[in-house]
Amino acid sequence: MNALRRAGMVLLGLVLLGGLWELYKDTAPSDGVSFGSVPILPRTGDASMPHLSSIWHAFGSQEVSLAGSSSVLGSIASAGFYTLKLALGGFVVGLVIGVLLAVLMDRLRFAERGLLPWIVLSQTVPLIAIAPLISGWGAGVHFGGFQWEQWMSVAVIAAYLSFFPISVGMLRGLKSPTAVHVELFRSLSAGWFATLIRLELPAAVPFLIPALRLGAAASVVGAVVAETSIGVPDGIGRVIIDYSQQATGDPSRLYAAVIGAALLGLVAAALVSLLDLGLRSYQRGRTA
């Protein structure tokens, strides 16, 4: 029932958002809304804000590429699947790094004091600036026959964004057991590893699952931004760039690509929900 309720709320939110979009387009001035000389709401012309019906029809429109003729929906789906693979690869790397950092900070107090501020600070670096740097550093990496590929830089950026919520959420979960339970394990002469496996990790699950959802969505954001910054020929980031260059003639295609990128984040978060179902028994206070 909770899953159906959440799905219904998401659907209701989309309907309300679409209604507000159409209401604003039909009632607001074509030049948008400004406060003095500062614009605060966007313009409503078709070149800036097409009707939802135009965006819907754009998915079915045809485009011609060197590989042949395909629909906009087909191009977005193919590019989105490529981006999703890179994002999930980066997410797995970010998951491993985030969990290991959380365990290290939970085990050693000085590690938490030394690492946590830098982990937080790492997320303040503009992603659009660091992506070309990682690509440039990777291009100089050579080990025997190994050669750094552009997609690897995209996966690194995805991992860079996803590890932060995972490490913070996991650390909070590892510290969630009450003092009574910790003292009970100590009285039973349980070592650090036994306490971690039997007490702290199960207690961390309710904190980890939301962090994983955020990390999965962040990995998609990182992958899309990296694709646009580095210039990866495949992926939905490239599709967004291509359609943005055509926006003066058909802006609805650009909005269709942006919607496709947003759906990738929802798909990534939905995949984490499968793990949520498998670990439901660890999440106290939840009902089916």
N, C-alpha and C positions, 0 to 999 in steps of 0.2 A: 504493500500500500504506500509506503514511503517513496518508493521509486516512481510509482504512478503519480503521486502528488508532486514530486519534484519535476517530473516531465510536464505535468500540466502547468506548473508555475512558469517553467521555461517557455512553453508555448504561449501562455498568456502574456508574458513579458515581450515576446517577439511581436505579438499582435498589437500591443499597446505602443511599442516602438514604431512599428509601421504606420499606425494611425497618427502618431505625433508627427512623423515625417511628412505624410500627405497633408495634414492640417497646416503645418508650418509652410509648406510649399504653396498651398492654395491661398493662404491669408497674409503671409509676410510680404514686405516690399521686395521687388526684384533685385534691388541693390543690397538687401540684407538689413540688419538692424545695427545701428551705430550709436555709441555714446560719445557725443561730440564728434571728434574726428577719428575715434577709435572704433573699428568694427568689432562687435561682440557676438553677432550671429551671422551665419553664412548667407550668401546670395541664393536666390531661389530660381534663377534662370535654368533652363534645360541644360545649358552647357556646364553648370556647376552642380545642379541638384536635380537629376532626372527623376521622373515618376518611378515608383516601384514596378509598375507594369513594364516600363521600358527596360529596366534592369532584368526583369524576368525574361523578357523576349530576347535579351542579349545573349543569354545562355544558349539559346537555340540557333543563333545566327551562325552563318558559315564564315570561315576564314581560310585563306589559301596560303600554304607554306611550301617550302621546298620539298617537304616530305609528302605533300599531297594536300587534299582538301579535308578539313575537319571542322567540327563545331567548336564554338568558344567553350562550351561545357566540357567537351572532350579534351581540349588543350589544358584547361584549368585542372581537370581531374588527373591527367597524366603528370603535369608539373607538380600538382599537390602531392601525389603519391611519392614522387621523387624527394620532395622536401620532407615529407613525413618520415621517410626512411632515415634521412640524415638527422632529423630532429630526435627520433627515437634512439638512434645510435649514440648521439650526444647525451641524451637523457640517461642512458645506461651508465655511461662514463661518469656523468655528474652524480648519479645515485651512488656509485661505488665510492667516489671521492667524498661526497657529503656524509655518508654513513661512517667512513673511516675517520674523518675529521671529528665528527660528533663523538665517536667512541674514544678517540684520543683526548679530546677536551674534557670528557666526563671522567676519564681515568686520571688525568694529570691536571691539577688546578692551575699550575703555571702555564700549561699549554692553552687552557681556555683564556687566561688573561692576555697571553701573547698573541694568539691566533684570531680570536673573535673580533677584535677591532679591525684587523686587516681583512677579514672575510666580509665585514660590513662595508669597509672602505672600497673593496673591489667592485662593488655594485654601483659606485658613484662614477666610474670611468665611462665616458660616452662610448656606447657600443659601436657607433658608426665610425669612430676614430680608431678603435682598437682592432677592428676586423681586418683592415688592410695591413696593419702591422703583423698580425698573426700569419696572414697569407704571405707576406714578405719573408718572415722568419722561416716559415715552413718551406719556402722555395729553396732555401739554402741548405736544407737537410738532405743528406745523401749517405746511405749506408749500403755499400755494395750495389746491388741492383735495385734497392728501394728508392723510390722517388715520391716526393710529397705531391699529392693531388689537391686540386681546389676544393673538392668535396670534404677533404679532411679538415680544412680550415673552417668550413661551415659546421662540421660536427664539433670541433673544439669550441666554437662560439656558443653552440647550443648547450654544451656541457658547462661552459662558463656561467651561463645564466641559470641553469637548472640546479647546480650544486648548492647555491646559497639557501633557498627555502628548505631544501632537504636537510642540510647540516644544522640549520637553526631549529627546525621542527624536531629533528631527531634528538638533538641535545636537550631540548625542553622535555621530550618524552623520557629520555634516560634519567632525568632528574625528578620525574614525577612520582616515583614510589614514596610512600610516607616513611617517616622515621621509624615507625613501629615495624614495618616490614623489613627495612634495612637492618634494624637491630636483631630481628628474628633470624635472619640469615647469618649474621655475625655470631649469634649465640650458638648456631649449629655448625660453626667453624667452616662455613662456606667461603671459598676463595673468591677473588675478584671475577674470574671467568665464569664460575658457576652462578654467581649473583647476576652477572650480565645476561647469561643465557636464560636463566629460569625466572628472573624477576624484572630486570630493567628492559630487556627487549620486548617481552610481552606487554609491559606497561607502556612502552613507547608507541605501540601500533596505533592507538587513537590519535596521536599527534602526528605520526608519520604519514598516514593516508592523505590528510588535507595538504601536507607539505609536498607529497608526491604529485598531487593534482596541480598545484601551483608550479612545481618544477617541470611537469610535462608541458603545460601551457607556455611556460617561459622558454623551454627548449624550441618550441615552434617559432616564437617571436625571434629568438636568437638566430635560428636558421634562415628565416625570411630576411631579416636585416642583413645578415652576412652575405646572402646571395645578391642582394641589391648593392652592397658596398664593394664586394670583391668582383662582381661581374660574372658569376657562374652562369654558363650558357643554359643550363637546365634549371628546373625548379620554379616555383610560383613567384619567387622574387623577380626573376627575369620576365615573367609574364606581366607582372605589375608594371615594370619599367616600360615594356613594349606598349602596353595599353595606355600608359600615361602619356606617351609620345603621340598617341592617336586620340587623346581625350578631347581635343578641340572639335574633331569630327564626330566622335561617338563616345561620350563620357560614360555611358552605361556599361561598356565593357570593362572600364577601369573599376567601377563599383562592383561588377560581377567578380573580378579577380580578388578584390579586397574581401568580399564576402566569402570566397573560397578559402582565402588565407585564414579568416576568422573561424571557419568551420574546421580547419585543421587543428586548431587549438582545442576545440570541443571534442574532436575525435581522440586526440591524445589524452585528454582528461578522462574520456569514457573508457579508454583502455586501462587506465589506472583503476577504474571502478571494478574491473574484473578481479584485480588483486584485492580490492576492498571486500568483495563477496567471499573470497577464500579465507580472509582473516577476520571475518565478522565476529567469530567467537571470542576474539581478544578485546572487542570494543564494548566496554561496559556501558550499561544503561541504554543500549540500542534495542529497538524493537523491529520486527520484520515488516 
